[in-house]
Amino acid sequence: MQPTQDLTKGVDPTAHAHMPTIEIHVNHKPVNLVGHEHTGLEIKEAAIAQGVKIKTDFLLFLVHHHKPNDPIGDEETIKVNHHSHFHSIDNDDNS
């Protein structure tokens, strides 16, 4: 079992007091984030810390219902909302 990572380490504890908690979904599981802007890596790390069975080297995709899913890079910052759904899969090159 991986240790839980504190995503607020070194951050002023009052800094997030005015920021909303956003519930997104990663692989159909709810994940809570503080604020609307996050990198792909931050989304994966939060999902892992909240029990989603993925790893940080997995690929992350923003799910769309009527068009192709968008790949989200680890360093790419995106805006999320309560309707944001992501799919994360192993980056396995043995296809």
C-alpha positions in Angstrom: 0.0 0.0 0.0 1.3 3.4 -1.0 1.7 6.1 1.7 -0.8 8.9 1.5 0.7 12.1 0.1 -0.1 15.4 1.8 -0.9 17.7 -1.1 -1.0 20.7 1.2 2.5 20.3 2.7 4.2 23.6 2.9 1.0 25.6 2.1 -0.5 28.2 4.4 -3.5 26.4 6.0 -5.7 29.4 5.5 -4.9 29.7 1.8 -7.6 27.2 0.7 -10.2 28.5 3.1 -12.0 30.5 0.4 -11.5 28.0 -2.4 -14.3 25.6 -3.2 -14.0 21.8 -3.0 -14.7 20.2 -6.4 -15.8 16.6 -6.7 -14.6 15.1 -10.0 -14.5 11.5 -11.0 -11.5 9.4 -12.0 -12.3 5.9 -13.3 -15.9 6.3 -12.0 -14.7 7.0 -8.5 -15.3 10.4 -6.7 -12.2 12.5 -6.0 -12.3 15.8 -4.1 -10.0 18.7 -5.2 -9.6 22.2 -3.8 -10.0 24.8 -6.4 -10.6 24.7 -10.1 -7.2 24.5 -11.7 -5.0 21.4 -11.5 -2.2 19.6 -13.4 -2.7 16.1 -14.7 -0.2 14.9 -12.2 -2.1 16.7 -9.3 -5.3 15.0 -10.4 -3.6 11.5 -10.4 -1.9 12.1 -7.1 -5.2 13.2 -5.5 -7.0 10.2 -6.9 -4.4 7.8 -5.6 -4.5 9.5 -2.2 -8.3 9.0 -2.2 -8.2 5.3 -3.1 -8.4 5.1 -6.9 -6.3 2.2 -8.0 -4.0 4.0 -10.5 -0.3 5.0 -10.5 1.3 8.4 -11.3 2.8 7.0 -14.5 -0.7 6.0 -15.9 -2.1 8.0 -18.8 -4.9 10.5 -18.0 -7.8 11.4 -20.3 -10.6 14.0 -19.9 -13.8 12.1 -20.9 -16.2 13.7 -23.3 -19.6 12.1 -24.1 -19.9 13.0 -27.8 -16.3 13.5 -29.0 -12.9 11.8 -28.4 -11.4 12.0 -25.0 -8.6 14.5 -24.5 -5.2 13.3 -23.2 -4.0 15.4 -20.2 -0.2 15.6 -19.7 1.3 15.6 -16.2 2.4 19.2 -16.5 -0.7 20.4 -18.3 -3.0 22.6 -16.2 -6.7 22.3 -16.8 -9.9 23.8 -15.2 -12.1 21.2 -13.5 -15.7 21.4 -12.3 -18.3 19.0 -10.8 -19.0 17.6 -14.3 -15.3 16.6 -15.0 -14.7 12.9 -15.5 -11.3 11.4 -16.2 -10.2 7.9 -17.3 -6.7 6.8 -16.3 -5.0 3.7 -17.8 -1.7 1.9 -17.6 0.8 3.3 -20.1 1.6 -0.2 -21.3 3.5 -0.3 -24.6 2.9 -4.1 -25.1 -0.1 -3.8 -27.4 
